[in-house]
Amino acid sequence: MADKQATTLRVFFALWPDSALQTALHNLGNALNPDCDGRAVRPETIHLTLAFIAALPADRIEALYAAAARVDTPAFDWQVDQLGYWRRNQLLWAGASQPPEALTTLVGRLHAVLNDAGLAFDDSKPFVPHITLLRKARCKQLVQPPVALDWQVREFVLVQSEIAAGGANYRVMRRWPLG
């Protein structure tokens, strides 16, 4: 009998903006596209990644849910008021000139519960809060957004990513409220 490879899920934890903010960020990316010549991220997929799990064995999903339920941090607000461009990765992104301390706390606690539960995630790079607007971008010049976009962060989510011909498709699997 041949060994069956265990089914794995490609998942990540994220902050998921409401549809109005997703649309506003998508529109910002489109407005900057003439100067950056990139591929806009679909509005329904705009998010901020907190921890990328990659290939999680499907039988570990309950352990992942239980670990996330142990994250206890307050809700917070922040302003998306800064643009950045990573030439090497060809990404135009939006973020905050002053990321809130509560965001750093949330990421730290999430990473701690994942480590405590023995759940592997990509921690090879320091956490840099960013929201990808354009991929394969080649920005000539970068101007700052004309207005700050307010984001009321009241929850974090676990998202399943499935690679498709037109890019990744995302499905929110579960949500956890922030206190």
MIPA-14182 format. One record per residue (C-alpha): chain; x, y, z; residue number from 1. Coordinates in nm, 4 decimals, decimal comma. Layout:
// residues N
<unit:A | px:X | py:Y | pz:Z | pos:NUM>
...
***
This chain:
// residues 179
<unit:A | px:0,0000 | py:0,0000 | pz:0,0000 | pos:1>
<unit:A | px:0,1483 | py:0,3364 | pz:-0,1011 | pos:2>
<unit:A | px:0,1935 | py:0,6077 | pz:0,1596 | pos:3>
<unit:A | px:-0,0482 | py:0,8899 | pz:0,1123 | pos:4>
<unit:A | px:0,0983 | py:1,2353 | pz:0,1465 | pos:5>
<unit:A | px:-0,0788 | py:1,4191 | pz:0,4260 | pos:6>
<unit:A | px:-0,3192 | py:1,6868 | pz:0,3106 | pos:7>
<unit:A | px:-0,1846 | py:2,0325 | pz:0,3849 | pos:8>
<unit:A | px:-0,3447 | py:2,3742 | pz:0,3966 | pos:9>
<unit:A | px:-0,1733 | py:2,6961 | pz:0,2911 | pos:10>
<unit:A | px:-0,2881 | py:2,9400 | pz:0,5593 | pos:11>
<unit:A | px:-0,1963 | py:3,2699 | pz:0,7195 | pos:12>
<unit:A | px:-0,3189 | py:3,5001 | pz:0,9952 | pos:13>
<unit:A | px:-0,4129 | py:3,8492 | pz:0,8865 | pos:14>
<unit:A | px:-0,5941 | py:4,1695 | pz:0,9535 | pos:15>
<unit:A | px:-0,8790 | py:4,1856 | pz:0,7040 | pos:16>
<unit:A | px:-1,0181 | py:4,5323 | pz:0,6277 | pos:17>
<unit:A | px:-1,3855 | py:4,5845 | pz:0,5595 | pos:18>
<unit:A | px:-1,4937 | py:4,6128 | pz:0,1963 | pos:19>
<unit:A | px:-1,4989 | py:4,9962 | pz:0,2011 | pos:20>
<unit:A | px:-1,1344 | py:5,0124 | pz:0,3108 | pos:21>
<unit:A | px:-1,0373 | py:4,7348 | pz:0,0674 | pos:22>
<unit:A | px:-1,1956 | py:4,9384 | pz:-0,2137 | pos:23>
<unit:A | px:-1,0230 | py:5,2595 | pz:-0,1016 | pos:24>
<unit:A | px:-0,6838 | py:5,0842 | pz:-0,0928 | pos:25>
<unit:A | px:-0,7475 | py:4,9245 | pz:-0,4318 | pos:26>
<unit:A | px:-0,8382 | py:5,2659 | pz:-0,5756 | pos:27>
<unit:A | px:-0,5186 | py:5,4127 | pz:-0,4281 | pos:28>
<unit:A | px:-0,3148 | py:5,1400 | pz:-0,5995 | pos:29>
<unit:A | px:-0,4912 | py:5,2051 | pz:-0,9285 | pos:30>
<unit:A | px:-0,4280 | py:5,5795 | pz:-0,9000 | pos:31>
<unit:A | px:-0,0554 | py:5,5138 | pz:-0,8529 | pos:32>
<unit:A | px:-0,0318 | py:5,2515 | pz:-1,1260 | pos:33>
<unit:A | px:0,0581 | py:5,4984 | pz:-1,4063 | pos:34>
<unit:A | px:0,3792 | py:5,5792 | pz:-1,2148 | pos:35>
<unit:A | px:0,4476 | py:5,2189 | pz:-1,1145 | pos:36>
<unit:A | px:0,3244 | py:5,0019 | pz:-1,4002 | pos:37>
<unit:A | px:0,2295 | py:4,7087 | pz:-1,1801 | pos:38>
<unit:A | px:-0,0504 | py:4,4572 | pz:-1,1347 | pos:39>
<unit:A | px:-0,3171 | py:4,5751 | pz:-0,8913 | pos:40>
<unit:A | px:-0,4137 | py:4,3449 | pz:-0,6077 | pos:41>
<unit:A | px:-0,7824 | py:4,2493 | pz:-0,6295 | pos:42>
<unit:A | px:-0,9793 | py:4,4496 | pz:-0,3704 | pos:43>
<unit:A | px:-1,1293 | py:4,1403 | pz:-0,2056 | pos:44>
<unit:A | px:-0,7804 | py:4,0045 | pz:-0,1317 | pos:45>
<unit:A | px:-0,6313 | py:4,3174 | pz:0,0295 | pos:46>
<unit:A | px:-0,5073 | py:4,2399 | pz:0,3812 | pos:47>
<unit:A | px:-0,2174 | py:4,2759 | pz:0,6246 | pos:48>
<unit:A | px:-0,0381 | py:3,9466 | pz:0,7011 | pos:49>
<unit:A | px:0,0419 | py:3,8800 | pz:1,0678 | pos:50>
<unit:A | px:0,1908 | py:3,5294 | pz:1,0401 | pos:51>
<unit:A | px:0,2336 | py:3,3040 | pz:0,7357 | pos:52>
<unit:A | px:0,1934 | py:2,9351 | pz:0,8181 | pos:53>
<unit:A | px:0,2568 | py:2,7931 | pz:0,4666 | pos:54>
<unit:A | px:0,1829 | py:2,4190 | pz:0,4567 | pos:55>
<unit:A | px:-0,0122 | py:2,3179 | pz:0,7666 | pos:56>
<unit:A | px:-0,1067 | py:1,9493 | pz:0,7958 | pos:57>
<unit:A | px:-0,4885 | py:1,9464 | pz:0,7860 | pos:58>
<unit:A | px:-0,5020 | py:1,7435 | pz:1,1055 | pos:59>
<unit:A | px:-0,3342 | py:2,0364 | pz:1,2908 | pos:60>
<unit:A | px:-0,6060 | py:2,2908 | pz:1,2103 | pos:61>
<unit:A | px:-0,7816 | py:2,2484 | pz:1,5472 | pos:62>
<unit:A | px:-0,4508 | py:2,3117 | pz:1,7268 | pos:63>
<unit:A | px:-0,4114 | py:2,6279 | pz:1,5182 | pos:64>
<unit:A | px:-0,7621 | py:2,7439 | pz:1,6113 | pos:65>
<unit:A | px:-0,6955 | py:2,6746 | pz:1,9796 | pos:66>
<unit:A | px:-0,3649 | py:2,8650 | pz:1,9713 | pos:67>
<unit:A | px:-0,5281 | py:3,1690 | pz:1,8089 | pos:68>
<unit:A | px:-0,8058 | py:3,1669 | pz:2,0692 | pos:69>
<unit:A | px:-0,5391 | py:3,2282 | pz:2,3358 | pos:70>
<unit:A | px:-0,4425 | py:3,5638 | pz:2,1818 | pos:71>
<unit:A | px:-0,5841 | py:3,8357 | pz:2,4047 | pos:72>
<unit:A | px:-0,5106 | py:4,1885 | pz:2,2867 | pos:73>
<unit:A | px:-0,7151 | py:4,5073 | pz:2,2658 | pos:74>
<unit:A | px:-0,8825 | py:4,6385 | pz:1,9548 | pos:75>
<unit:A | px:-0,7121 | py:4,9418 | pz:1,8025 | pos:76>
<unit:A | px:-0,7329 | py:5,2066 | pz:1,5341 | pos:77>
<unit:A | px:-0,4612 | py:5,3115 | pz:1,2961 | pos:78>
<unit:A | px:-0,4099 | py:5,5308 | pz:0,9978 | pos:79>
<unit:A | px:-0,2820 | py:5,4074 | pz:0,6651 | pos:80>
<unit:A | px:-0,0882 | py:5,7182 | pz:0,5693 | pos:81>
<unit:A | px:0,2340 | py:5,6026 | pz:0,4065 | pos:82>
<unit:A | px:0,3421 | py:5,4379 | pz:0,0828 | pos:83>
<unit:A | px:0,6497 | py:5,2279 | pz:0,0263 | pos:84>
<unit:A | px:0,8156 | py:5,0501 | pz:-0,2613 | pos:85>
<unit:A | px:1,0375 | py:4,7459 | pz:-0,2401 | pos:86>
<unit:A | px:1,2327 | py:4,7447 | pz:-0,5630 | pos:87>
<unit:A | px:1,3746 | py:4,3954 | pz:-0,5111 | pos:88>
<unit:A | px:1,0302 | py:4,2428 | pz:-0,4494 | pos:89>
<unit:A | px:0,8607 | py:4,4777 | pz:-0,6974 | pos:90>
<unit:A | px:0,5874 | py:4,5642 | pz:-0,4459 | pos:91>
<unit:A | px:0,4101 | py:4,8934 | pz:-0,3904 | pos:92>
<unit:A | px:0,2605 | py:4,8904 | pz:-0,0433 | pos:93>
<unit:A | px:0,0652 | py:5,1047 | pz:0,2010 | pos:94>
<unit:A | px:0,1289 | py:5,1243 | pz:0,5713 | pos:95>
<unit:A | px:0,1486 | py:5,3584 | pz:0,8660 | pos:96>
<unit:A | px:0,4143 | py:5,6157 | pz:0,9424 | pos:97>
<unit:A | px:0,3427 | py:5,5368 | pz:1,3088 | pos:98>
<unit:A | px:0,2308 | py:5,1718 | pz:1,3388 | pos:99>
<unit:A | px:0,0305 | py:5,1378 | pz:1,6603 | pos:100>
<unit:A | px:0,1940 | py:4,9604 | pz:1,9520 | pos:101>
<unit:A | px:-0,1175 | py:4,7412 | pz:1,9761 | pos:102>
<unit:A | px:-0,0339 | py:4,5946 | pz:1,6333 | pos:103>
<unit:A | px:0,3158 | py:4,4990 | pz:1,7484 | pos:104>
<unit:A | px:0,1644 | py:4,3486 | pz:2,0650 | pos:105>
<unit:A | px:-0,0869 | py:4,1465 | pz:1,8617 | pos:106>
<unit:A | px:0,1855 | py:4,0054 | pz:1,6357 | pos:107>
<unit:A | px:0,4107 | py:3,9243 | pz:1,9325 | pos:108>
<unit:A | px:0,1350 | py:3,7400 | pz:2,1177 | pos:109>
<unit:A | px:0,0235 | py:3,5529 | pz:1,8063 | pos:110>
<unit:A | px:0,3794 | py:3,4400 | pz:1,7346 | pos:111>
<unit:A | px:0,4223 | py:3,3351 | pz:2,0996 | pos:112>
<unit:A | px:0,1114 | py:3,1131 | pz:2,1041 | pos:113>
<unit:A | px:0,2113 | py:2,9557 | pz:1,7710 | pos:114>
<unit:A | px:0,5580 | py:2,8777 | pz:1,9093 | pos:115>
<unit:A | px:0,4096 | py:2,7405 | pz:2,2350 | pos:116>
<unit:A | px:0,1813 | py:2,5096 | pz:2,0350 | pos:117>
<unit:A | px:0,4701 | py:2,3880 | pz:1,8164 | pos:118>
<unit:A | px:0,3095 | py:2,5337 | pz:1,5039 | pos:119>
<unit:A | px:0,5686 | py:2,6425 | pz:1,2483 | pos:120>
<unit:A | px:0,5361 | py:2,9761 | pz:1,0730 | pos:121>
<unit:A | px:0,7653 | py:3,1929 | pz:0,8651 | pos:122>
<unit:A | px:0,9580 | py:3,4116 | pz:1,1070 | pos:123>
<unit:A | px:1,2647 | py:3,4448 | pz:0,8839 | pos:124>
<unit:A | px:1,2158 | py:3,8209 | pz:0,8408 | pos:125>
<unit:A | px:1,1240 | py:4,0917 | pz:1,0893 | pos:126>
<unit:A | px:0,7592 | py:4,1953 | pz:1,0884 | pos:127>
<unit:A | px:0,7051 | py:4,5019 | pz:0,8677 | pos:128>
<unit:A | px:0,3351 | py:4,5957 | pz:0,8620 | pos:129>
<unit:A | px:0,2374 | py:4,6548 | pz:0,5006 | pos:130>
<unit:A | px:-0,0584 | py:4,6124 | pz:0,2685 | pos:131>
<unit:A | px:0,0377 | py:4,5148 | pz:-0,0859 | pos:132>
<unit:A | px:-0,1277 | py:4,7379 | pz:-0,3470 | pos:133>
<unit:A | px:0,0649 | py:4,6510 | pz:-0,6664 | pos:134>
<unit:A | px:0,2749 | py:4,3497 | pz:-0,7626 | pos:135>
<unit:A | px:0,5441 | py:4,3461 | pz:-1,0333 | pos:136>
<unit:A | px:0,5658 | py:4,7224 | pz:-0,9873 | pos:137>
<unit:A | px:0,8399 | py:4,9416 | pz:-1,1291 | pos:138>
<unit:A | px:0,7844 | py:5,2730 | pz:-0,9538 | pos:139>
<unit:A | px:0,9641 | py:5,5748 | pz:-1,0957 | pos:140>
<unit:A | px:0,8638 | py:5,8131 | pz:-0,8175 | pos:141>
<unit:A | px:0,6487 | py:5,7763 | pz:-0,5133 | pos:142>
<unit:A | px:0,4143 | py:6,0357 | pz:-0,3704 | pos:143>
<unit:A | px:0,2407 | py:6,0000 | pz:-0,0387 | pos:144>
<unit:A | px:-0,1347 | py:5,9375 | pz:-0,0328 | pos:145>
<unit:A | px:-0,3398 | py:6,2577 | pz:-0,0348 | pos:146>
<unit:A | px:-0,5424 | py:6,1541 | pz:0,2723 | pos:147>
<unit:A | px:-0,4950 | py:5,9030 | pz:0,5494 | pos:148>
<unit:A | px:-0,7281 | py:5,6047 | pz:0,5521 | pos:149>
<unit:A | px:-0,8638 | py:5,5086 | pz:0,8944 | pos:150>
<unit:A | px:-0,8744 | py:5,1423 | pz:0,9914 | pos:151>
<unit:A | px:-1,0614 | py:5,0237 | pz:1,2976 | pos:152>
<unit:A | px:-0,9058 | py:4,6876 | pz:1,3793 | pos:153>
<unit:A | px:-1,1523 | py:4,4775 | pz:1,5795 | pos:154>
<unit:A | px:-1,0502 | py:4,1234 | pz:1,4846 | pos:155>
<unit:A | px:-0,7891 | py:3,9060 | pz:1,3204 | pos:156>
<unit:A | px:-0,8562 | py:3,6163 | pz:1,0872 | pos:157>
<unit:A | px:-0,7153 | py:3,2886 | pz:0,9583 | pos:158>
<unit:A | px:-0,7147 | py:3,2746 | pz:0,5791 | pos:159>
<unit:A | px:-0,6707 | py:2,9799 | pz:0,3453 | pos:160>
<unit:A | px:-0,4837 | py:3,0590 | pz:0,0255 | pos:161>
<unit:A | px:-0,5308 | py:2,8536 | pz:-0,2881 | pos:162>
<unit:A | px:-0,3098 | py:2,9205 | pz:-0,5883 | pos:163>
<unit:A | px:-0,5069 | py:2,9649 | pz:-0,9091 | pos:164>
<unit:A | px:-0,4247 | py:3,0681 | pz:-1,2651 | pos:165>
<unit:A | px:-0,5188 | py:3,4328 | pz:-1,2057 | pos:166>
<unit:A | px:-0,3406 | py:3,4568 | pz:-0,8691 | pos:167>
<unit:A | px:-0,4237 | py:3,3432 | pz:-0,5193 | pos:168>
<unit:A | px:-0,7798 | py:3,3003 | pz:-0,3983 | pos:169>
<unit:A | px:-0,8379 | py:3,3658 | pz:-0,0293 | pos:170>
<unit:A | px:-1,1051 | py:3,2294 | pz:0,2018 | pos:171>
<unit:A | px:-1,1449 | py:3,3499 | pz:0,5590 | pos:172>
<unit:A | px:-1,1691 | py:3,0324 | pz:0,7671 | pos:173>
<unit:A | px:-1,2217 | py:3,1797 | pz:1,1147 | pos:174>
<unit:A | px:-1,2295 | py:3,5139 | pz:1,2969 | pos:175>
<unit:A | px:-1,1181 | py:3,6108 | pz:1,6484 | pos:176>
<unit:A | px:-1,2350 | py:3,9342 | pz:1,8098 | pos:177>
<unit:A | px:-0,9898 | py:4,1701 | pz:1,9745 | pos:178>
<unit:A | px:-1,0782 | py:4,2957 | pz:2,3232 | pos:179>
***
